[in-house]
Amino acid sequence: MAKALIGYLNSDLRDPRSDADNARLRKRVAELETLVLRLSEENDRLVAARAAELLDTAPMPEMQPA
C-alpha cells in the first residue's frame, strides 16, 4: 500500500527520469490539445464555406401554380 501511495503522490524522488518523462508527456498532451483545437476551428471554417458555396450554386426550384 505504501508503494502505491508514494507513486500516486509522486513524492518518490529516487528516479528523476519519471519527473522528466511526466513533464515531456504533459508538454505533448498540451501540443496535441492545441492541434485538436486548431483542426476543429479549421474544420468549422471549411464546413461553413462549403455550406455557403452549396447555397449559392444550388438552382432555385421553379414555382408551380396551385
C-alpha positions in Angstrom: 0.0 0.0 0.0 2.8 2.4 0.8 4.4 1.9 -2.6 1.1 2.7 -4.3 0.7 5.9 -2.3 4.3 7.0 -3.0 3.7 6.5 -6.7 0.3 8.2 -6.6 1.6 11.3 -4.7 4.7 11.5 -6.9 6.9 12.0 -3.9 9.3 9.2 -4.8 12.5 11.2 -5.6 14.6 8.1 -6.2 14.0 8.2 -10.0 14.3 11.6 -11.6 13.5 10.0 -15.0 9.9 9.8 -14.1 9.7 13.6 -13.5 11.3 14.3 -16.8 9.0 11.8 -18.5 5.9 13.3 -16.9 7.0 16.7 -18.0 7.6 15.5 -21.5 4.2 13.8 -21.6 2.4 16.9 -20.2 4.0 19.0 -22.9 3.0 16.6 -25.6 -0.6 16.5 -24.3 -0.7 20.3 -24.4 0.6 20.2 -28.0 -2.0 17.7 -29.1 -4.8 19.7 -27.4 -3.7 22.8 -29.3 -3.6 20.8 -32.6 -7.1 19.4 -32.0 -8.4 22.9 -31.3 -6.8 24.3 -34.4 -8.1 21.4 -36.6 -11.6 21.8 -35.2 -11.6 25.5 -36.0 -10.3 24.9 -39.5 -13.0 22.2 -40.0 -15.7 24.6 -38.9 -14.5 27.2 -41.4 -14.4 24.7 -44.2 -17.9 23.4 -43.4 -19.3 26.9 -43.3 -17.5 27.8 -46.6 -18.9 24.6 -48.3 -22.4 25.3 -47.0 -22.3 28.8 -48.4 -21.0 27.5 -51.7 -23.8 25.0 -51.9 -26.4 27.6 -51.1 -25.0 30.0 -53.7 -24.8 27.4 -56.5 -28.0 25.4 -55.8 -30.6 26.0 -58.5 -33.8 27.5 -57.3 -36.8 25.3 -58.0 -39.5 26.8 -60.2 -42.7 27.7 -58.6 -45.7 25.8 -59.9 -49.2 27.3 -59.9 -51.6 25.9 -57.4 
